[in-house]
C-alpha cells in the first residue's frame, strides 16, 4: 500500500465507539505504574553504567563500543519520553511535564514541548499531506504528486531517495537536536526558558563527559557513532509505522477508526521486538488508543484485529524486514517520474 494511493477499499464508516467500550471493559486503559517505575530505573541504571564505564576506560578506543551502548540507551529513554507525552504513565499535567522534561530535555537533549506539539499533530492527522508534519516535503518526499515540483538538488535527492533513506537516518538525531533549539528560540512553547536551560545542562554535561574521558579525536569519533546510530535506531523504529500507507478520502479521514487503522502498519514480533521498538510495533493499537500503557498494547492487539476483521477494515501487519522493504519501494516509486524525466532529457 502506498501513501500516494488516494483512497482505499475500506468502508466509509466503522464503529470506533463500540471498540473503545470493549477495550475499556477489559481494563486496558488502566495505568501500569509498576511497569514504568521499573523501566525508568532500568534506563537510569543503564545510563549510569555507560557513564561509569566511560570513566573507567578513560582514553581507550574501547570507548567507541560504549557509543553504541549509549545510542541504545538514548533511544530507550526516548521511547519512555514518548509514553510520557501520551499520558500513558501519569494523567496529571505536572508529573507528566516533569517526567517529559527529565527524559527529553535533560537526558536526551530534545525539546519536550516542541516534540509534543509535532507529535500530537501527527496523531490527529496521520498521513495527511497538509497537516501531518511527518509527511510534509523536506529532504524526502512521500507523495508522488509532490515530486514534479522538486528542482535542482532537491530533484536529485528525490530521484535517489530510496537509496539515500538509511544513510540519511545517520543525521536524524542531529536534526532533532537542531529542530529543538530552533523551536525554543521562538515564542510559543510553554516554559521554553526552562527547556532551554535543561538543554544547556544536557549539552554541558555531555561535553564534560567527553573531554574528561577521552582525547579530542576519540570524542569526535564517539559523537559521530553515538548520534549517528541513535538517528538510525529512531528512524528504523518510526519509518515502518506509516510510510507507504494510503492517503484517505475526506469521508474516511473523518472516521476515528479508519483514520488510524488504514494509515498505520504493525510490525510482527515477540517480546524482543516489543522492547527494541519501544512498543511502536503495535502502531495500529497505539494510534487508536494513544494513552494505553505500552505493555497493554500486546493484549489489545487480538481484540483490535478481530474487530477490524468483523467490520471489513484492512489491518496491515508485516515483519520488520518486509515493512522496511515497503518503505523503500514507496520512496523509489515516488521518485520514478523524476527518473523517467531525467532519462528523456538525457536523450
Buried (B, 14 or more C-beta within 10 A) or exposed (E): BBBBBEBBEBBEEBBBEEBBEBBEEEEBBEBBEEBBEEBBEEBBEBBEEBBEBBEEBEEBEEBBEBBBBBBBBBBBBBBBBBBBBBBBBBEEEEEBBEBBBBBBBBBBBBBBBBBBBBBBBBBEBBBBBEBBBBBBBEEBBBBBEBBEEBEEEBBBBBBBBBEBBBEBBBBBBBBBBEBBBEBBEEEEBEBBEBBBEBBEEBEEBBEEBBEEBBBEEBBEBBBEBBBBBBBBBBBBBBBBBBBBBBBBBEEBBEBBBBBBBBBBBBBEBEEEBBBBBBBBBBBBBBBBBBEBBBBBBBBBBEBBBEBBEEBEBBBBBBEBEBBBBBBBEBBBBBBBBBBEBEEEEEE
